[in-house]
Amino acid sequence: MNPSIQTQATGLLQVATFRLEGRLFGVDIRLVKEISEETRLVPVHHASPSIGGLLNIRGQIHLVVDLRIEFRFPSQSPGPQSRVLLFKPIVDEPFGILVDSVEDIIEIDLAQMMDRRQSEAPGEALNEQRRARQNLCTGVCPLERELLLLLNPYAIL
């Protein structure tokens, strides 16, 4: 777990939550610049399949990653609840992620967080693509009714 995302005094983390394929994901709210309802993306030809396109927000161009493709969920066009979470420049160049819907901001106790990254079994080497996907989610936090997967935005690009 990246220690910089932990709140030092309490061990609590505020997380912006969103859904992909019905699953609940979250990201440290301090890394989110804004949430945009604009989902009409300009395609980037010859780019990786997970690159959804480019989005112009107030004159600034953001690269948008389609997490459905990155996580190998079925591809679908953005719907009325789809949103783009845009990250602050401290994460990387201007970029965001396309999600199915945005939920809420919740507070989680980092002591409840379980590391979801699997260690390699002896004799088993994870391929580069699988390892990269594994690093996208740094942990799982059990909530009252479901599991929250904590996303690591530093590993997206």
C-alpha positions as CSV (number, residue, x, y, z in Angstrom):
1,M,0.0,0.0,0.0
2,N,1.3,3.4,-0.9
3,P,1.9,5.0,2.6
4,S,1.3,8.5,1.1
5,I,-2.4,7.7,0.8
6,Q,-2.9,7.0,4.5
7,T,-4.1,9.7,6.8
8,Q,-1.4,9.8,9.4
9,A,-3.5,10.8,12.5
10,T,-6.4,8.3,12.2
11,G,-5.5,5.6,9.7
12,L,-8.7,6.5,7.8
13,L,-8.9,7.2,4.1
14,Q,-11.6,9.1,2.2
15,V,-12.4,7.3,-1.0
16,A,-14.4,8.4,-4.0
17,T,-16.3,5.3,-5.1
18,F,-17.5,4.2,-8.5
19,R,-18.9,1.1,-10.3
20,L,-17.5,-1.0,-13.1
21,E,-19.5,-4.0,-14.2
22,G,-21.5,-3.9,-10.9
23,R,-18.3,-4.0,-8.8
24,L,-17.5,-1.3,-6.3
25,F,-14.1,0.5,-6.7
26,G,-12.6,3.4,-4.9
27,V,-9.7,5.9,-5.2
28,D,-8.2,8.3,-2.7
29,I,-10.3,11.4,-3.0
30,R,-7.2,13.6,-2.6
31,L,-6.0,12.4,-6.0
32,V,-9.3,13.3,-7.8
33,K,-9.4,16.7,-9.5
34,E,-13.0,16.5,-10.7
35,I,-15.8,14.2,-12.0
36,S,-17.0,15.0,-15.5
37,E,-20.4,14.1,-17.0
38,E,-18.9,14.6,-20.5
39,T,-18.2,11.1,-22.0
40,R,-17.9,11.9,-25.7
41,L,-14.3,11.0,-26.3
42,V,-12.2,11.6,-29.4
43,P,-10.6,8.3,-30.5
44,V,-6.9,8.0,-30.5
45,H,-6.0,5.8,-33.5
46,H,-3.4,3.1,-33.1
47,A,-3.5,3.5,-29.3
48,S,-3.8,0.7,-26.8
49,P,-7.3,-0.8,-26.7
50,S,-7.7,0.4,-23.1
51,I,-7.3,4.1,-24.2
52,G,-10.9,5.3,-24.5
53,G,-9.9,8.6,-26.2
54,L,-9.2,12.2,-25.5
55,L,-11.5,14.6,-23.6
56,N,-11.3,18.4,-23.7
57,I,-12.3,20.0,-20.4
58,R,-12.1,23.8,-20.5
59,G,-9.3,23.8,-23.0
60,Q,-7.2,21.1,-21.3
61,I,-6.9,17.8,-23.1
62,H,-7.1,14.6,-20.9
63,L,-6.3,11.1,-22.0
64,V,-9.1,8.8,-20.8
65,V,-8.5,5.2,-19.9
66,D,-11.5,2.8,-20.3
67,L,-11.1,0.6,-17.2
68,R,-13.6,-1.9,-18.6
69,I,-11.1,-2.9,-21.2
70,E,-8.2,-2.8,-18.7
71,F,-10.0,-5.2,-16.4
72,R,-11.2,-7.3,-19.3
73,F,-14.9,-6.6,-18.6
74,P,-17.2,-6.6,-21.6
75,S,-16.9,-3.5,-23.7
76,Q,-19.8,-1.1,-23.9
77,S,-20.6,2.4,-24.9
78,P,-20.9,5.0,-22.1
79,G,-24.4,5.2,-20.7
80,P,-26.3,8.0,-19.0
81,Q,-24.7,7.3,-15.7
82,S,-21.2,7.0,-17.0
83,R,-18.6,9.5,-15.8
84,V,-15.0,10.4,-16.2
85,L,-12.9,10.8,-13.0
86,L,-10.1,13.2,-13.7
87,F,-7.0,13.0,-11.6
88,K,-4.8,15.8,-10.3
89,P,-1.5,16.5,-12.0
90,I,0.4,14.9,-9.1
91,V,-0.7,11.5,-10.4
92,D,0.5,11.9,-14.0
93,E,-0.1,13.9,-17.1
94,P,-3.8,15.1,-17.4
95,F,-5.8,11.9,-17.6
96,G,-8.9,10.3,-16.3
97,I,-10.8,7.0,-16.2
98,L,-14.2,6.2,-17.7
99,V,-16.4,4.5,-15.2
100,D,-20.0,3.1,-15.3
101,S,-21.3,5.3,-12.5
102,V,-20.1,7.3,-9.6
103,E,-21.3,6.4,-6.1
104,D,-20.3,8.3,-3.0
105,I,-17.4,9.4,-0.9
106,I,-16.9,7.1,2.0
107,E,-14.3,6.7,4.8
108,I,-12.5,3.4,5.2
109,D,-10.3,2.2,8.0
110,L,-6.9,1.2,6.4
111,A,-6.6,-1.5,9.2
112,Q,-9.4,-3.3,7.4
113,M,-7.7,-3.2,4.0
114,M,-6.3,-6.5,2.7
115,D,-3.6,-6.6,0.1
116,R,-5.1,-8.1,-3.0
117,R,-1.9,-8.5,-5.0
118,Q,-0.9,-12.1,-5.3
119,S,2.6,-13.2,-4.8
120,E,4.1,-15.4,-7.5
121,A,4.0,-19.1,-6.6
122,P,7.3,-20.9,-6.9
123,G,8.0,-21.6,-10.6
124,E,5.1,-19.4,-11.8
125,A,6.1,-16.1,-13.4
126,L,3.4,-13.6,-14.0
127,N,3.4,-12.1,-17.4
128,E,3.9,-8.3,-17.6
129,Q,0.3,-7.5,-18.6
130,R,-1.2,-9.6,-15.7
131,R,1.3,-8.0,-13.2
132,A,0.3,-4.5,-14.4
133,R,-3.5,-5.3,-14.0
134,Q,-2.7,-6.7,-10.5
135,N,-1.0,-3.5,-9.5
136,L,-4.1,-1.4,-10.5
137,C,-5.9,-2.5,-7.3
138,T,-3.8,-2.3,-4.2
139,G,-6.3,-3.7,-1.7
140,V,-9.7,-5.0,-0.8
141,C,-11.8,-3.5,2.0
142,P,-14.8,-5.4,3.3
143,L,-17.8,-3.0,3.8
144,E,-21.1,-3.8,5.4
145,R,-22.7,-5.2,2.2
146,E,-19.9,-5.7,-0.3
147,L,-16.2,-5.5,-1.0
148,L,-14.5,-2.3,-2.1
149,L,-11.5,-2.6,-4.5
150,L,-9.0,0.3,-3.9
151,L,-7.6,1.5,-7.2
152,N,-4.0,2.8,-7.5
153,P,-4.2,5.6,-10.1
154,Y,-0.4,5.8,-10.3
155,A,-0.4,2.4,-12.0
156,I,-3.0,3.2,-14.6
157,L,-0.7,4.8,-17.2
